[in-house]
């Protein structure tokens, strides 16, 4: 039992609670979106796991969720399992506690968890600062999964 908020925030299970929070926020936001998506996860027989697959229009957008401000960028290497599937591999990323959207490679970026619900503010920020990494997703909520910074 967690007797204090601090114990819950810093305890051994804190990463699990953070992941649950992010998945629930994604589910809530997509429940009200115009486009419908499937939200699932992936785990193979070798225990390789991808926390979230967002599938829209036969395109999979893989997401990892890490309770860290600077997760390991090599986490996106496991997204290569999608290439073996009969579906298209869309943009993905790592939802984490970083403070700004940070490109990892041409298809993935670090996504601050606060962008899950403040995407309109993020759109204004990127429009005003003229930052526009090519083909990187802003967020996977309030936007269709294929919208990118270049669409802003």
N, C-alpha and C positions, 0 to 999 in steps of 0.2 A: 504494500500500500504506500502511496506517496502522500506524505503528510504536509508537504509544502510545495509551492509552485517551483521553487528553486531545485528541489529534489527531482521533480518531474522534468524540468528543463535540462538538468545536467546529469541525470542518472543514466544507468546502462540502457534503458529502453527509450531514451529521448529520441534517437534516430527513427525508431519505429513510429513514434507518435508524430514526428515531423512528416514522415512519409505518408501516414494516414491523413494528416491535415491537408497536404498538397493534393492527394488523390481526391479527397472529398470536395475541395475547392474546384478542381477540374470538373468533376462530375456535376456539381451545382451549376457552374457556368455553362457547360455544354447542354444541360437540361433546358436552358432558356435560349439557346442559340438557334438561329434559323436553320442552319445545316445540321444534320444529324450525324453523329459519329459513333463508332464502337470504341470503348475504352477497355483494354485488356492488358495483360502482361505476358511475358515470355520466360519460360524456363526450360532448358533442354536436359538431356540425360546426364550431361557433365556438370550440372548445377550452374551453368551460365544463365544469368538472369538479367532481364531488362525490366525495370520497374513498371513502365507504362508504355503501351502501344496505343496511339490514337490513330484509328483507321477511318479515313474519309475518302470516298470515291476511289476505292482500290489503291490507295496510297497509305503506307504506314509511316507515322512520325514517331520515332522512338525517343523516350525520355527516361533519364535516370534521375533519381531524387537523392540528394546528399545534404545532410545537415552540417554543412561546412561552408565557409566563405571562399575557400579555394580548393575545391575538390580536384582529384587527379584527372587531367584531360584525357588520359589513356582509357578512361571508362568508355568513351565512344567507340573504341575499337571493336567492342562486342556487338555493335550495330551491324557488323558485316554479315551476321546470320540472316538478316533480312534479304540480302542478295540471293540467298539460296531459295527463297520463297517465290511464289508465283505473283507476288505483289510488288508494286513499285516502292522504292525507298525514298521517302520525303525528308524534309529538313527535320532535325531533331536537336537534342541538347541535354544539358544537365540543369535541372531546377535546383537551385541552391541558395545559400544566404549571402551571395555576393551582392554588391551594391549597384552594379550596372550591368547591362547586357555586354558580354565579352565574347568575341568570336573565338572559336576553337579551331575550326577549319571551314572549308567552303560550304559544308552542309550542317554544321552544328555550332551551338554557342552555349555559354553559361547563361542561364536565365534566372534573374532574381525572383525569389518566390513572391515578392510583393507585386510583381507584374501580373500575377494571376488575376488580380482584381483591379488594377489601375492602368490597364492597357490604354485607355484614352489619354491619360497623362503621358504615358510613354510615347504615344504617337506625336503629341505636341513637342515633347523634348527632342525627339529625333528630327522632326521637321525643323525646329528652330536652331538646333545645333548643326544641322546639315550632316550629321553622321549617318552614313548609309552603307554599312558593309553589304556586299552583294549576296543576295539569296539567303539571308539568315532570318529565322523567324523572330518576331517580336515576342510573341507569347502564344500559347495555345488556347487562350480563352478570350472571349469577346472578339476574336478574329477567326476567320476561317483558317484552317490549318495551313493552307497554301499561301496565305498572305505573308509577305516578307517586308523587310524594311524598305526595299525599293518601291513598294506599293504605297508608301506613306506620302 
